[in-house]
């Protein structure tokens, strides 16, 4: 997978703060996984860490650090 195939980076804040803020971040992540399951690989940044979320080839999705994808 190349970086050109990825959607723009989705930034998710680490789960700290109010319950409302945590729910908002959870909704963002759920949307990321839904889009990946629909065949649109996602590039996600959570804090200082970056991940790729994509289909497994079956009915699931996976989340891997960007460094592992680039190898």
C-alpha positions in Angstrom: 0.0 0.0 0.0 1.3 3.4 -0.9 0.7 6.7 0.9 -1.2 7.9 -2.2 -3.9 5.3 -1.5 -4.6 6.7 1.9 -7.2 9.2 2.9 -6.0 12.5 4.5 -4.8 12.1 8.1 -7.5 11.9 10.7 -6.3 13.3 14.0 -7.7 11.7 17.2 -6.9 13.2 20.6 -5.7 10.8 23.3 -8.6 9.7 25.6 -8.3 12.4 28.3 -10.7 15.1 29.4 -14.4 15.1 29.8 -16.7 12.2 29.0 -18.3 14.2 26.2 -14.8 14.8 24.6 -14.0 11.1 24.9 -17.3 10.1 23.2 -16.5 12.6 20.4 -13.1 10.9 19.8 -14.8 7.5 19.9 -17.2 8.6 17.2 -14.3 9.8 15.0 -12.6 6.4 15.4 -15.8 4.5 14.6 -16.1 6.5 11.5 -12.5 5.8 10.5 -13.1 2.0 10.9 -16.4 2.2 9.0 -14.7 3.9 6.0 -11.8 1.4 6.1 -14.3 -1.5 6.1 -15.9 0.1 3.0 -12.6 -0.1 1.2 -11.1 3.4 1.9 -7.8 3.0 3.8 -7.4 5.5 6.5 -4.4 7.3 8.0 -4.9 8.1 11.7 -2.8 10.1 14.1 -3.4 9.5 17.8 -1.2 11.7 19.9 2.3 11.3 18.5 1.6 7.9 16.9 0.4 7.3 13.3 -1.5 4.3 12.1 -3.0 2.9 8.9 -6.5 1.3 9.1 -7.4 -0.9 6.2 -9.4 -4.1 5.2 -8.0 -7.5 6.2 -9.0 -9.0 2.9 -11.9 -10.7 4.6 -14.7 -9.0 6.5 -12.5 -7.2 9.1 -10.1 -4.3 9.4 -6.7 -3.9 10.9 -4.8 -1.0 12.5 -1.0 -1.0 12.0 1.7 1.6 12.8 2.7 3.6 9.7 6.3 2.5 10.1 5.3 -1.2 9.6 3.4 -0.4 6.4 6.4 1.6 4.9 8.8 -1.4 5.3 
